[in-house]
Amino acid sequence: MLMRSLTSCLLVLALSSRCCFAAEKRVFAHPSVMSTQRGLDELKRRVSSSAPCGLGYEELKQSPYADLTRPHTPYATVYVAASGGTAYELAFRGDAQAAHAAALMWVITEDPGYRDKAMRILDDWAATYAKIEVSKGGANQAQLEAAWAVPIWIAAADIIRYHDGGKSGWKPDRVAAFDRFLNRMVQTARGARRNNNNWGTSATLAILAAAVYQEDEAAYAEALALYAQHLRDISKPSGALGPDYLRDPWHPQYTLLTWIQACEIAWNQGDDLYSLKLDGQLQPRLAVCLEHFAKLFTGRLPNPEGLKKGDYRGSHKQRQGYDMAFNHFIGRGGMGEAMPTFAALVPAWRPGGIDPHFAAWDTLTHGGLSAAEAGPAKPQAQRPGAMNAGDGL
């Protein structure tokens, strides 16, 4: 009965962006955006005891983002261009990636130089940034650029602010300044949240990550509703996706990556978005999508008729995120038999690539977790207001 009432609550969320959560105030877990405290505590041991985690660590260490001598360049105005790139937006996202990389390196090595590097990047951008302006393309491109950047910035700040009870010593005035920086970005990103494509899913991830980091219950509920809405409106029973599917092989992966990261963030708060089922199917819709795309990536399915550009086969190799999904569906959920192509794909793909549009290093943080380390097949500690949607919609 409880399961069904919570599922009904999610349906209300999906249709109206409102949910009758319990009156008791939600208790947010920290850190929990991409990494949990338990996961961070285990990293130092796992980089030497787990082969996949070790691969991820080598990828991190060798990345220019983790170089303590890498300069960062904050801008007051970030000029961006549609279907292209500018030095401004490369710095905007690249510095966020560098802050996240430094934060992870600090956790693993305990070298204060990495902590200080991450804090300098966060503080300097927070003190400088004012807005995003579009130098080429439609004005709404600013929404997408902000949506892409927000979760990466938060992945870094989440560790620096919350790891080990605030061990970094990030000063309250700097935390407040980062919040203002974040608020400006999220306000811009929100404009794309209703789009039924990778724009909308990216904006939803940004809203969700910010809501958890800032403990904003209303925004959190809104983001869960948006996730459910996009999953229903974009995905198909076959596992194919909507508008971007025939565009090229990478934009649909943007949708997949944002969905995976959104599910993991919600899971860390006790909410199970991974298990959402649609159209009477027995398997969660996200699992169906991942198995479908794994078949495209390996050539077991041909490119869909009408694909305008590129080749799906092998196109996953320069993306991240799949270890996070593997950890959940194969590790926690034991769904290897239901997702055989995906289950075989990820070990061969590791450690994957780094698409700078999204938070990275999931082979380090989630790769090779044992069944016990991966955690239970249901979210831990169902907190006030938490939902479990395993029965589907």
N, C-alpha and C positions, 0 to 999 in steps of 0.2 A: 504493500500500500504506500509506504514512504517513497519507494522507488518511482511508482507511478505518479505520485503527486509532484515529485521533483521534476520528472520528465514533463508533466503538464505545465509546470512553472517555466521550463525552458521553452516550451512551445509558445507560451504567452510572451516570453522575451523575444523570440524570433519574429513574432507578428507585431508587437507593439513597443518593443524596446523597454518594457517595464516588467518587473517581476515582484511577486509578493514575498520578498525575502522575510525571514524572521526579524522581528523587531529588535532583537538583540544585536548589538553592534558587531560587525564582522571584525575578526582578528586576522590581520594580514601577516603572513610569514615572510621573514627577511633573513638573508638575501634569498631571492627566488626568481629573479629575471635571468634566465638562461642557466644559472647555477644556484644550488641550494647550499646552506651551510654544511650539511653533511657531505655533499659532493665536493665542496672546496676542502673540507678537512681531510678527505681521502686522496686528494690529488697528489700530494708529495709522495705517498706510498705507491700509488698506482702508476706513476710515470716510469717506475722501475719494475713493477710486478706485472703489469698488463701490457702485452704487446701492442694492441690498438692504441691504448692511452699513450704509450711511449712513442708511437708513430705521430700521434697528434702533438706531443710535446716537441719532437724534433721539428715538425712543421712550424710550430710557434717560435721556437728559438731561432730558426733560420729565416724567419720572416723579417723584412725591413721594418714592419710595424713594431717589432719587439726590440729594436735597436735603441739603446739609451741615448745615442748621439743623433737620432733622427730629429730634425727640427720640426716644430709645429708652427702653423701660421694662422692665427685667428683673424677673421674679417668681421667688420661691422655689418657689411652688406655682402651676402653670398650671391653672386650672379650665376645663374644656371641657364642651360640651354636644353631644349627638347631634342631627343634623338641625337644626342651628342654629349659633349662634356666641356667643362671649363676648369681652369686651374683653381677657381674658388670652390667649386663643388667637390673636386678631388681632395682639396685640403679639408673641407668640411667633413666628409665621410672618412677620409684617410686618418685624420687626427682622432676621430672617434674610435676607429679600429686600433690605433696606436695606444690610446688610453686603456681600452679593454685588454689589449695584449700585455701592457705593462702591469695592469692590475692582476692578471692571471700569473704573470711571472713573479710578482711580489708574493702571492699566496704560496707558490711552489718553492721559491728560493729563499723567502724571507729577507731578501736584499732590500733595504729601505730605499735604495736608488730607484727601484721600479715603482714603489709606492709614491715617491716624490714626483717621478715623471708623470704618472697618471694624474696626480692631483694638479700639477702645473698645467697640463693640457685642459683639464676640466675647468680650472679656475680662470685661465686666460680666455678661453672661449666664452665662458659665462660673463666675464667682465667686458667683452668686446662686441659680441653678436647683437644685432638689432633686427635683421629681417633677411628674407630671401627675395630677390628680384629676378625676373626672367629676361634674359638678354636676347633670346631667340625662341620663338614658339609661343604657345598660348599662355596666358597669365596663370592658368591653373597648374602649370608644370611645377610651380612653387609648392603646391600641396603634396605632390608625389615626392619631391626632393626632401621635404621635411619628414614625410612619413617614413621614407627609407632611413633617414639618419637617426630619428628618435630612439629606436630600440638599441642601436649600437651605442649611443651615448649612455643610455640607461644601463646597459650591460656593464659598462665600466663603473659608473657611479654607484650602482647597486653593491658592487664589491667594496669600493672604497668607503662608502657610508656605513654599510651594515655588516661586513665580514667580521666575525669574532667579536660581536658586540661593539663595533666602532673602533677596532684596534688601530686603524690608521691615524686617528686623531684629526680627522677632517673638521675644520673649525665651523661652528654653527653659522657664522656669517657667510662662509663660502658655500655651505650647503644651501642656504637661502638664496644666494646669488645663482647657483646652478638651477634651483627650482624656477626662478624667474626666466632663465634661459630656456629651460624645458617648456614652460608654459607658453612662451612665444612660438616655439616650434610646433607644439601640439595644436595650438590654435590654428596655425596654418594647415597642418596635416588634416584636421577634421573636415575640411572642405571636400575631401575625396572619399569620405567614409561610405557614402551611398552607392558608389560606382560598383557595378557587378563585374569586376575584372581585378587584375592585380593591383590597381590603384586602391580600390576599396579594401582589399584584404591587407594591403600594406598600412593603410590608415587605421584599420581596426587593430592591427598589431601594435601600432604606435600608441593608440588610446589605451589599450590593455596594459602595455608595459608601464606607461606613465601612471595609470590608475593604481597599479600595485605598488610601484615605487613611492608614490605620494599618498597612498592609502585613501583613495577617492572612491568610495563605495558606489556612488551614482555612475561615475564613468566606467567602473569595472562592470557593473550590470549592463550598461549600454554596450560595452565591447563584447560581452558574451552573446548578447542578442544579435549584434552585427555578425559575429562569427557564424551563428546558426543560420542567419538569413543568407549570407554569402555561400555557405556550404550547400544550402538547398537550391539557390538560384544559379550557381555557376557549375556545380558538378552534375554529372549524368550517371545513371545506373551502371553504365559500362565502365566508369572510371575516367572517361574523357572529361574535359572541361569545356567551358563555354567560349566566350569571345576570343580568347588568345590562342586557342588550341591549334588553329590553322595558320596563325600569324607567323610563328617560328617556334623552335624547340625550347627557347629559354624563358620567354614571358610566362608560359604556363607553370614553369618551375618556380617563378617568383611567387605565384599563388600557393603552390605546394609548400614552399619554405616558410611563408608567413603563417600558413595554417599549422604547420608542425610546431613552430616556435610559440604560437598563440596557445596551442593545446598544452605544451609543456609548462608555460607560465601559469595557466589556469590549474593544471594538475598540482603544481606546487602550492596552490592555495586551497586544495581539496576539492576542486571542481573537475569533473571528467568530461571534457569535450572530445577527447580521442574516440569515445565509444558511440558517438552520435550515429544512428542508423536512419536511413531514408528509404522510402518506397517499398517497405516491407522486406528489405534485404536482411540476410542473416549476419552479414559482416558490417562493421563500421564503414561508413562511406569513405573516410580518409584512407583506410586500409585498402579498400577497393581501388581508389585512385592510385595509390602507391604501387600496387601490384600491376595495374594497367600500364603505368609509366615505366616500370621496370621492364616490362615486356617490350615497350618501344625502345628503351635505352639499349637493350641487348639484341634487338633485331627479331625477337620472337613474334612481334607484331610489326607489319610494315608501316612506313610513314602514312598517316591518314591522307586519303585522297583530297587534293585541294590545298595541301601545305604550301604556303607561299614562299618560304625561305628556309634554308638549312636542312639538317638531317637529325632526327631524334636519336639515332643510334650513336651512343657514346657521348651525347650532349650533357650528361650528368657529371662528367668527370671534372669539370671546372666549377662545380657548385658545392656548397656545404649543406649541412642540415640533416642529411639522411641518417647519420648515426643516432640522432635524437629520436627519430621515428623508429629506427631499428631497436633501440633500447626499450622503447615502450611496447611495440607490437610483438617483437620476437622475444625480448628479454622479460619484460613484465607480463605480457599477455600470452606468451607461448603459442603464437600464431604462425609458426614456421610452416606448418602443413597448409594453412589457408593462404599463405603468401610466399610460395616457394621461390618465385623469381626474385622478389625483393629480398628475401632472406639470403639468397646466394649472391645477389648483386652487391650488397653493402660491404662485406668483407673484402671483395675484390676491388672495390672503389676506394677504400681508405688510403690515405687520410682525406681524399677529395681535394677540391680546390678552394679558392677564396674569392667569392664574388663580393666585391667591396660594398654592394648595396645592402648587405645583411650581416648581422652579427655572426661571427665565425668561431672556429675552434671546438666544434662539437665532438670530433673524434677524440680530442683531449678530454673533454668533460664527460662525455657519455659513451665513448667507444669501449667495447670489451667488458662492460659491467657484467658480473655474474648475475644469476637469477636473484640471489639474495641482495646483491648490491643494487640491482635495478629497482628493487622495491616491490611492494605488493601490487597485485593486479587491480586494486582499487585505491583511490587516493587515501593517503594517511590522514588521520585526525580530521574528520569532516567538521570543519569550522562553522560557526553560526552563519547561515545564509548559503552554505555550500550546496552544490547540486551534483547529482550523478545521473547521467542521461543514457545509461546502458540499454534501456528498453527501446530507445529510438523515438522518432517523431512520426 
